[in-house]
Amino acid sequence: MLLFFRSECMPGKQPSRQECLAAGCCWNELEESLNFCHHSLPARQNYQNKTGSTQLVARLERSPFGAEPLTLSINIAALNTSHVLVQLIAEGSASDSIHESRVELDETDIKIDLTEGEAFFVELKRRTSNETLFFTGNGPLIATQGFWEWSLQFPHDALLLGSGSTSRGSLRLTSGSATLYQGLGTKANGRPFILCVTQSGKSHGVLFEAPGAIEVVARPSNLISIRSTAGAEYLNVHTFVGNSPAEVFEALTAHIGLPTLPPYWSLGLHVCRDTARNGTNEDALNFKNEATRLDFPYDSDCVDDSALGNVSYVVEGNRVDKLKTVVTELKNSKRHFLLSLYAQVSERTTAFEEGQDIFLVGTNGTYLGQHRDETVAYPDFENPNVTKWLDTHMSAMLANIQDVLPSGLILSDNWPLNEDATQGDGNETLEYVPQGLDSLSNGTVLWSASGVRRHQSVHNQYGSLFTTLAKDILEQISGPSDKRLPVLGSSNWLGGNTNGWLGEEQQADWQGLKSALLSVMEAGISGEPFSGGGPICGSSGVWSDSLCTRWSLLALTTFPLTRFHHRWGSTARDPTALDETSGRIVARAVRLRYQLMPYLYTWLHRASLSGMPLVRPMAVEFPTDNSTWTLEEQFMVGPSLMAAPVFEPAAVSLTIYLPRSTESWFHLLGGERVQADVNGTGHVTLYAPENELILLIKEGHIIALQGVNTSSAMSRAESRQIIVALECGGANSSECTAEGTLSLDDGVSNDLSFDTIQFSANQTSLVISYSGDLQICSLGGTENMVSTVIDTISIYGVPGNVTNASNLQVDDVIDLEAKFFVDTEEGKVRISSISVDWCSSQSNEMTVSWEIE
């Protein structure tokens, strides 16, 4: 049990009792079989400071691994009233890493207590209530040239989420370790952010910044150890406070940057493959034909990972001519071509010859690795000359493909991948390698390769740096256009300056399916709401039709970013590759996604303004209901929809929890009411057939769906269906209401000027209102046409024994064409064949009413 409450000393080693005690640590005498060497309380491996001094001096002469400790200074900066930064800075670090306060500390809701003298501790409290946010006295503080460790004790009864969920197999930080080191799949990934939710629902978040790989160790006591392989640099701990998770996300994204809203079409289905290294494009044409046969939409195709050849910044052979047919077909159907681009630069290109001053350097000059059967170099994206170099060679490449110019980029393997397994990793010179990693260089650049900084220090940011530069240059090259051009990277660390994160590569198995969801949820709460959890059904490994069907139902219906992709040497796993029955189930799931796109886009738009994620853990939406804290296999999509996927191969039913604050939920597409069991536990068991995802709409909410066509551009011109889920005051109550919202723009312009449509309803009327001029009404007849016509209204939860509905009126005009359907047993009313166009209203409000008996 000591492992649950004590910090391990000399992690990754198996010290003897003598070695443990010599390191200033304690030996576990009670459970000898554990061979557990742990820090004392308080830890002797710590620092001390003098009264009034910012300098910290190590208490012991050596770290547990025998290294000489660094001298540190502490800096505390109040960056706004809900954000305080605590910095530990190594002596001699660059001065530009030190932050200054922007407000007075006593103006914030965070109070800091420092323990001075023999042992240095920090305690952060909420000023208004004196509640502890975290305390550092239950673990060590160690800082050397290769190993930093600091432990944060969060409240024992709080919920902690984030920081390497796919490694732990759980979004909650209750036990185990996770290493945050971009690009090594689920063994080492995640974001350096922890969300803490207390029993009262009040929340705070902690963002930690350190160069190098970061290991996060969790214990059931809510003691979190942060370990880093940083050199003589720094460890920053940002703390954000709020009365709710939503306020914490707002404070977090105010610091790292609000998420960028992607173009509307990028919420559609994307298709990519790595099969045509011989230069053919038949797979893309075959996919289009099969999509037509199976009747499902999609929005982009990369044609192939090697569409222009096997290397970046070069157009090989007659690839452009071969591309023209496919790209013309895509554009004619209002679809898009996304070009795959790699950071790696082949040594047989002009870009390599002209980039010698901007590449990472090894012991023998330019550092070389292997990628896609090519010997490659790796640009240093912190180099001041790299922007001009990248601009020159991206421009030259795109100038050669003007006839097939892409609508955006896919930056694959940009963490960055190195496929040369023969290179050594130099770990003999590293004091510490995080647990779970064979080395810091496995599958990537040698950690000691250097540019402006050593690669080890910049590795986690490498993909984001490339993505930011490539996005800026693509926008410049594309000319005087105000259109949003998505740049989708396979690696994105933190910050909202990209158009999306493709997500982690997952194995095609049932654990990979759950990991994909964990990945999307963690990215969302860490400030990246537009993420995809990796390719649907994984990108490699042995898959089954059943697995791919369940994976598709989950991802296509709920994930912000959806993509079918498979690697070289593996088989396709999209609807066209499944058996006929499974393929048609998945095709239907694609169509449901396109019906839901207006809702998804509305809440992604809100995320771009507030940081509140689209895909939300139940505890984020219902923080005061502690029963939601353990739920990881059901989640919210925006504030209105709850999803419950299946994660077991043979399951045909699911038991889910319904939060106590909501009495009723309804199946989104059927309208059947779902309520918890009569015993008051909040649980209910639902049928979950292989062709269906459990998707419930919350009472009191309204969602606007849309008709489906071959792509998002074509679908946006289709009429809409309004689903009203009534919330009533009690059984047979006549006081029933519901509300909803819809954000609309042209879907592509950088001028984020939105129309907001408000819906409010009771059992006999729907009111559509807005303020200001509706810009969307002027788009009719253009290529970005957006329908404002409602064809169907479905009302769920109508109280009483309704037997008939009739007499539809739009304002004061009776609609004689309307058709009515009533389900007395379920309390549903459906009104179809109507033609309500809110752009035809002479005022800012339109009322649609009907009569029921």
Disulfide bonds with the S-S distance in Angstrom:
Cys9-Cys25 2.07
Cys20-Cys37 2.07
Cys272-Cys302 2.04
Cys537-Cys548 1.93
Cys728-Cys736 2.06
Cys777-Cys839 1.89
